[in-house]
Amino acid sequence: MTRFFVDRVEGERVRLDKEDSHHLLRVMRARVGEFFTVLAEGVEYHCRLISDDGGHAHGEVVERRPAAGEPPVHITLFQGLPKGDKLENVIQQGTQLGVSEFVPVATRRSVVKLEPRKAADRVERWQRIAKEAAEQSRRGAVPRVRAVEHWHTAVPRSSSFDLALVPWEEGGEPLRQVLATAGSPRRIALFIGPEGGLEPEEVALAREHGARPVTLGPRILRTETAGIAAVAAILFALGDLG
């Protein structure tokens, strides 16, 4: 059944925006009386299409229930800005796995330098990618894509999480060992470096704020692979995958 995310549902009626309406009415060729699903604020609404008014699809709520598809842990992925469209792939795949929030981070070795206006446009595009991936993967919520931050402002946020991890190719505790002794964290921060990795001073700053450097194994992973691999390992260890 076709699924769409909206900000909220008031009463027993829903109204899709023009983009989602076009997808439902023109791409999926839905007709009055057919069903679709809307998700808002952690609730899944089973709806019947009742009209097409001015390019907007209107539906009637016939059933509601708590939304499924969300992992038991909230993972925020602080991703070092990579080159090209690699971040788009990270957001798409991370959303499918269960990442709850993405924060693009500029580090010393980041090749990409985004001007404020260009960065805002990129964030808007990244948010659309997260929404599409959430719909496709039957998530219960759309991950939030935050504005680009710098490493020295992102890392101090570690203290607001139950567990903060920094995969680093130069060494750290084995991720398996850290997760085995972490209890049941509800909010995890995951910091990933860009191409070329993180500098020792950046890792030291993260450690000062409570983040724990970890290793992901004997092989060096690319920046667009490391975060996805770590997220999968974390969710498997905490019982969400497999």
C-alpha positions as CSV (number, residue, x, y, z in Angstrom):
1,M,0.0,0.0,0.0
2,T,1.3,3.4,-0.9
3,R,2.7,5.4,2.1
4,F,3.1,9.1,2.6
5,F,4.4,11.2,5.4
6,V,2.6,14.4,6.5
7,D,3.2,16.9,9.3
8,R,-0.1,16.1,11.1
9,V,-3.6,14.7,10.7
10,E,-6.5,16.7,12.1
11,G,-9.8,14.9,12.6
12,E,-10.8,12.3,10.1
13,R,-9.5,13.8,6.9
14,V,-6.1,14.0,5.3
15,R,-4.8,16.2,2.5
16,L,-1.7,15.3,0.6
17,D,0.6,18.0,-0.8
18,K,0.8,18.4,-4.6
19,E,3.9,16.2,-5.0
20,D,2.5,13.3,-3.1
21,S,-0.9,13.8,-4.7
22,H,0.7,13.6,-8.1
23,H,2.4,10.4,-7.1
24,L,-0.8,8.8,-5.8
25,L,-3.1,10.0,-8.5
26,R,-1.0,10.1,-11.6
27,V,1.9,7.7,-11.0
28,M,0.0,5.1,-9.0
29,R,-3.2,5.9,-10.8
30,A,-5.3,5.6,-7.6
31,R,-9.0,6.0,-7.9
32,V,-11.7,7.2,-5.5
33,G,-12.4,4.4,-3.1
34,E,-8.9,3.0,-3.1
35,F,-6.7,3.0,0.0
36,F,-3.4,4.6,0.9
37,T,-1.4,5.1,4.2
38,V,-0.4,8.3,5.8
39,L,2.1,8.6,8.7
40,A,2.3,11.5,11.1
41,E,3.7,12.0,14.6
42,G,4.2,8.3,15.2
43,V,0.8,7.2,14.1
44,E,-0.1,5.3,10.9
45,Y,-3.4,6.2,9.3
46,H,-5.2,3.8,6.9
47,C,-7.1,6.1,4.5
48,R,-9.6,5.8,1.7
49,L,-9.3,8.2,-1.2
50,I,-12.4,10.4,-1.4
51,S,-11.6,13.2,-3.9
52,D,-9.1,15.0,-6.1
53,D,-9.6,18.7,-5.5
54,G,-7.4,21.1,-7.4
55,G,-4.5,18.7,-7.7
56,H,-4.7,17.6,-4.0
57,A,-5.7,14.1,-3.0
58,H,-8.1,14.0,0.0
59,G,-8.6,10.9,2.1
60,E,-10.9,9.7,4.9
61,V,-9.3,8.0,7.9
62,V,-10.7,4.5,8.3
63,E,-8.2,3.1,10.8
64,R,-5.3,4.3,12.9
65,R,-2.6,2.5,14.9
66,P,0.9,3.2,16.3
67,A,3.5,3.4,13.5
68,A,5.9,0.5,13.2
69,G,9.3,0.3,11.5
70,E,11.3,2.4,14.1
71,P,14.4,0.9,15.8
72,P,14.6,0.8,19.7
73,V,17.5,3.2,19.7
74,H,17.8,6.7,18.3
75,I,21.0,7.0,16.2
76,T,22.3,10.3,15.1
77,L,24.9,10.0,12.4
78,F,27.4,12.8,12.3
79,Q,28.8,12.3,8.8
80,G,32.0,14.1,7.7
81,L,31.2,15.9,4.4
82,P,32.3,13.6,1.5
83,K,32.9,14.4,-2.1
84,G,30.3,14.2,-4.8
85,D,26.9,12.6,-4.1
86,K,28.2,10.1,-1.5
87,L,26.2,11.8,1.3
88,E,23.0,11.2,-0.7
89,N,23.8,7.5,-0.7
90,V,24.6,7.5,3.1
91,I,21.3,9.2,3.8
92,Q,19.3,6.8,1.6
93,Q,21.0,3.7,3.0
94,G,21.1,5.0,6.6
95,T,17.4,5.8,6.5
96,Q,16.6,2.2,5.3
97,L,18.6,0.8,8.2
98,G,17.1,3.0,10.9
99,V,19.1,6.1,11.4
100,S,17.0,8.7,13.2
101,E,19.0,11.9,12.4
102,F,21.8,13.0,10.1
103,V,24.2,15.8,10.7
104,P,26.6,16.7,7.9
105,V,29.9,17.8,9.5
106,A,32.8,19.8,8.1
107,T,36.2,18.6,9.4
108,R,39.7,19.7,8.7
109,R,40.2,17.1,5.9
110,S,36.8,17.7,4.3
111,V,37.4,18.6,0.6
112,V,33.8,19.9,0.2
113,K,33.3,23.6,1.2
114,L,29.7,24.7,1.1
115,E,28.6,28.3,1.0
116,P,25.6,29.0,3.3
117,R,23.1,29.2,0.5
118,K,24.4,26.2,-1.3
119,A,24.4,24.3,2.0
120,A,20.8,25.1,2.6
121,D,19.8,23.9,-0.8
122,R,21.7,20.7,-0.3
123,V,20.0,20.1,3.1
124,E,16.6,20.5,1.4
125,R,17.6,17.9,-1.2
126,W,19.0,15.5,1.4
127,Q,15.7,15.8,3.4
128,R,13.7,14.8,0.3
129,I,16.0,11.8,-0.1
130,A,15.4,10.8,3.5
131,K,11.6,11.1,3.0
132,E,11.6,9.0,-0.1
133,A,13.8,6.3,1.5
134,A,11.6,6.3,4.6
135,E,8.5,5.7,2.5
136,Q,10.1,3.0,0.5
137,S,11.5,1.2,3.6
138,R,8.3,1.4,5.6
139,R,9.8,3.5,8.3
140,G,7.5,4.9,11.0
141,A,9.1,8.4,10.8
142,V,11.3,10.4,8.5
143,P,14.8,11.0,9.8
144,R,15.7,14.7,10.3
145,V,18.6,16.1,8.2
146,R,20.2,18.9,10.1
147,A,22.2,21.9,8.8
148,V,25.9,21.5,8.2
149,E,28.0,21.9,11.4
150,H,31.7,22.1,12.1
151,W,33.5,19.4,14.0
152,H,34.3,21.7,17.0
153,T,30.6,22.5,17.5
154,A,29.2,19.0,16.7
155,V,31.5,17.0,19.0
156,P,30.5,18.8,22.3
157,R,26.9,17.4,21.8
158,S,28.3,14.0,22.7
159,S,27.4,14.6,26.3
160,S,23.7,14.7,25.5
161,F,23.8,11.1,24.3
162,D,23.8,7.8,26.2
163,L,26.8,6.7,24.1
164,A,29.0,8.5,21.5
165,L,31.2,6.6,19.2
166,V,34.0,7.6,16.8
167,P,35.1,4.9,14.4
168,W,38.8,5.6,13.7
169,E,41.2,3.6,11.6
170,E,44.1,4.6,13.8
171,G,42.8,2.6,16.7
172,G,40.3,2.4,19.6
173,E,38.2,-0.1,21.5
174,P,36.6,-2.9,19.4
175,L,33.0,-1.9,18.6
176,R,31.7,-5.3,19.7
177,Q,33.3,-4.9,23.1
178,V,31.9,-1.4,23.6
179,L,28.4,-2.4,22.7
180,A,28.6,-5.5,24.9
181,T,29.3,-3.4,28.0
182,A,27.1,-0.4,27.1
183,G,23.9,-1.7,28.6
184,S,20.8,-0.5,26.8
185,P,21.5,3.0,25.4
186,R,18.5,4.8,24.0
187,R,20.4,7.6,22.1
188,I,23.7,7.0,20.3
189,A,25.9,9.5,18.5
190,L,28.1,8.1,15.7
191,F,30.8,10.4,14.3
192,I,32.3,9.5,10.9
193,G,35.3,11.2,9.3
194,P,35.5,12.3,5.6
195,E,37.8,11.0,2.9
196,G,41.3,11.0,4.5
197,G,39.8,10.3,8.0
198,L,39.9,12.4,11.1
199,E,43.0,14.1,12.5
200,P,44.3,13.0,15.9
201,E,43.4,16.4,17.4
202,E,39.8,16.0,16.3
203,V,39.6,12.5,17.9
204,A,41.2,13.9,21.0
205,L,38.5,16.6,21.2
206,A,35.8,14.0,20.8
207,R,37.3,12.0,23.6
208,E,37.4,15.1,25.8
209,H,33.6,15.3,25.4
210,G,33.0,11.7,26.3
211,A,33.0,10.1,22.8
212,R,34.8,6.7,22.6
213,P,37.1,5.9,19.6
214,V,36.3,2.4,18.3
215,T,37.5,0.1,15.5
216,L,35.3,-1.6,13.0
217,G,37.7,-4.4,12.2
218,P,41.0,-5.0,10.4
219,R,40.1,-3.3,7.1
220,I,39.9,0.4,6.2
221,L,36.4,1.4,5.2
222,R,35.5,4.3,2.9
223,T,33.7,7.2,4.5
224,E,30.4,6.3,2.8
225,T,30.8,2.7,4.0
226,A,32.0,3.2,7.6
227,G,28.8,4.8,8.9
228,I,26.5,2.3,7.3
229,A,28.6,-0.6,8.6
230,A,28.6,0.8,12.1
231,V,24.9,1.5,12.1
232,A,24.1,-2.1,11.0
233,A,26.5,-3.5,13.7
234,I,24.9,-1.3,16.4
235,L,21.3,-2.3,15.5
236,F,22.2,-5.9,15.2
237,A,23.9,-5.9,18.6
238,L,20.9,-4.2,20.2
239,G,18.5,-6.7,18.7
240,D,16.9,-4.7,15.9
241,L,18.3,-6.5,12.9
242,G,18.3,-10.3,12.4
